Amino acid sequence: MKEERLSFAEVIRINRKGLKLIYSLIPWNRFWDIMMAVSNLLFSYWNYFFISRLVDHISVGAAGETLLYDVIFLVGGQIFVHITERYIMYYYMYCGSNVWELANARLNCKIMEMDYEYTESENIYNRKRDIDTIARYGGAGLNRLYWNVAHAMRITLQICVALGYTLYLIYQGRKAFAGRGGEYILFFVVFVGLLAGLVVLTIYVGKKSNKARLYLDEQMVPYNRQYIFYTEEYINREECGKNIRIFHQQNLLSKHINELFNNMYRLVDRSLDVNEKESTVTGVTEVLISGLIYFMLGILVLRNAITIGNVCLYAGCISMFLQHFRDAIKVLTLLYDNTKYVKTYFDFLEIPNRKYEGTLPIEKRTDDKYTIEFCDVTFRYPGSDVDVLKHFSIRFRIGERLALVGKNSSGKTTFIKLLCRLYDPTEGVILLNGIDIRKYDYKEYLSLFSVVFQDFKIPAFALGENVAASMDYDEEKVKVSLEKVGLSYLWDRMPNKLETPLYKDFDDKGVDISGGEAQKIAIARALYHDTPFVILDEPTAALDPLAEYEIYSRFDELVGTKTAVYISHRLSSCQFCDDILVIDGGQAVQRGNHEELLSDKEGLYYLLWNTQAQHYKEEEYNSISPCNS
């Protein structure tokens, strides 16, 4: 990710925003954070306090009953605090494990609600994938914010208590240097100076190590992205499996995956090397710090400033203060460096929709008399300087059939995207009943259309949910829609009728369907929604011309009085339409019925028809050739 320097105020603002989101996703998180901090503090200082008390009682020869009580309080308290801490830790970990999944759900909702043009953007796709990868595999972003803020709360509480004990120890140290104030000051200045030097060294090494680890994590992201794609997606896809076998891609994929693995391994090795160097320096400095602490406490014991038992208490307190102080610097560094990942999450959520959303309601008409008109429309895709449609004008004849034909990439599908307002024109205007469609309420406008796209998808939902595109549906209406497209037999062979999931992706009881059945379900979905405009955008392109023509002509009967738009690169499939529009190079070049267009021997329609007719004759000849018998 691009390096970005953030001000202290921005870091505070972004992380507060992240915490607010986390606590809104799981309100109990705040409670468990506090309880974890308190239980962790009790567990640490319970041991120090009662061990110190036990040692003091032993050193003065206290009665066995007193020692027994000390042991009971020490062990019993430890057990109670430990069980309590484990209980709290369970819920704390449980809540934390759901943070990213719930936060990621927000991203998924954003993708479904953002302008359609973003979903076709490779940049947007990569941004979402990188956010997910760095969160799942790098642990950064909101995940790291949750765990580190909770850690920071524990550290802060520990530091406050340990600092209090440490300051009290320094105050008690005056007894060891009674009447020698200069020695007292010099002793503690030297002691604190040496400790500070060792602490600064470990902080410097820790900060440098954190930065190196974060850099290596970022380097890992693109390798992770490719590795996951090839090992979890490509190899497991049915359509890819055919290519792998037919074109013998096994060696290619194996070598590419091994290369990715080696690159990732080198980064992991470097990360482990960073950890090892940090651990070595930290380990040595901790030994030196412990030696200094016990040296100072030994002098204070010998000079009767503190008891022997206090050595355990104060040694633990000072060690914890220094350890948590170092941890605090480490956590703050992590939080600072992690802020950019939290920011990328919110930047994605805050991508503004460019599409103007009007407020006018759609006129409710029982006769479906809606008029659509393209007025001198020019369109080019975002980031491109090529006009896909050029000065395109057309007016729908209500209740009739409009067929769009033309060469591949002539602009037919783009026309549908503009009609359904998935995109807005670059120039010109589209009118519904004489009003710019941008002025209408966007969701109401979309409710006018049912579209079966060429790349339609039938997800692994239940049959009824697929037809209705909803969990709540009218069973009778679903059955009627399936019956109209010739799938009345389908729910009869389903073990759970309309509740049966399609495919076995997520349920072994699911039922696999053929490609032809999937196409008919997609068409049934369009019928179920009973909209004024019904559009078929080459959903049968994989079928032969006769099968496609049969589906189109049958669907034409089902549409009734509604306005229907058919798109196909095969002219034979749409010749039954009253109105055929020929598109070439993003412009409407011809319009009329089949006979009218065919009579123009200089027109594109005539050329395409004869070219395709010759192709069909060759197919027919080959089908009856002796070689095929």
Secondary structure as GFF3:
##gff-version 3
##sequence-region A 1 629
A	DSSP	alpha_helix	8	25	.	.	.	ID=ss1
A	DSSP	alpha_helix	28	59	.	.	.	ID=ss2
A	DSSP	alpha_helix	64	97	.	.	.	ID=ss3
A	DSSP	alpha_helix	99	113	.	.	.	ID=ss4
A	DSSP	alpha_helix	116	119	.	.	.	ID=ss5
A	DSSP	alpha_helix	122	136	.	.	.	ID=ss6
A	DSSP	alpha_helix	142	172	.	.	.	ID=ss7
A	DSSP	three_ten_helix	173	177	.	.	.	ID=ss8
A	DSSP	alpha_helix	181	228	.	.	.	ID=ss9
A	DSSP	pi_helix	229	234	.	.	.	ID=ss10
A	DSSP	alpha_helix	238	246	.	.	.	ID=ss11
A	DSSP	alpha_helix	250	302	.	.	.	ID=ss12
A	DSSP	alpha_helix	308	349	.	.	.	ID=ss13
A	DSSP	beta_strand	372	379	.	.	.	ID=ss14
A	DSSP	beta_strand	389	395	.	.	.	ID=ss15
A	DSSP	beta_strand	401	406	.	.	.	ID=ss16
A	DSSP	alpha_helix	412	419	.	.	.	ID=ss17
A	DSSP	beta_strand	427	432	.	.	.	ID=ss18
A	DSSP	beta_strand	435	436	.	.	.	ID=ss19
A	DSSP	three_ten_helix	437	439	.	.	.	ID=ss20
A	DSSP	alpha_helix	442	446	.	.	.	ID=ss21
A	DSSP	beta_strand	449	452	.	.	.	ID=ss22
A	DSSP	alpha_helix	463	468	.	.	.	ID=ss23
A	DSSP	alpha_helix	475	484	.	.	.	ID=ss24
A	DSSP	alpha_helix	488	492	.	.	.	ID=ss25
A	DSSP	three_ten_helix	497	499	.	.	.	ID=ss26
A	DSSP	alpha_helix	515	528	.	.	.	ID=ss27
A	DSSP	beta_strand	533	537	.	.	.	ID=ss28
A	DSSP	alpha_helix	545	559	.	.	.	ID=ss29
A	DSSP	beta_strand	563	567	.	.	.	ID=ss30
A	DSSP	three_ten_helix	571	574	.	.	.	ID=ss31
A	DSSP	beta_strand	579	584	.	.	.	ID=ss32
A	DSSP	beta_strand	587	592	.	.	.	ID=ss33
A	DSSP	alpha_helix	594	599	.	.	.	ID=ss34
A	DSSP	alpha_helix	604	624	.	.	.	ID=ss35
A	DSSP	three_ten_helix	626	628	.	.	.	ID=ss36
###
